[in-house]
Amino acid sequence: MTVRSKGLADQQTLVWDAENRLSQVQDDQGNLLDRYWYGVKGTRVKKLAAIPPPILSSPTTRRRSLEAAPPQ
């Protein structure tokens, strides 16, 4: 296991598998943040993010959603 701060308020723990590949990222409380799976050739085939990434929208998208909103 490796512990990193990476400029974050909380530390993260990196967990490595027997082949020395990153398998999990945990927060400072031990909660799972990310999990990784690898194929037979060693390439990552799947990533599971326990916390979904934020939805980023452009100003145009926000403007369209406001225009489409019913009047209050």
Beta strands, then each sheet from edge to edge (+ up, - down):
strand 1: 2-4
strand 2: 12-16
strand 3: 22-27
strand 4: 32-38
strand 5: 44-49
sheet 1: 1+ 2- 3+ 4- 5+
end
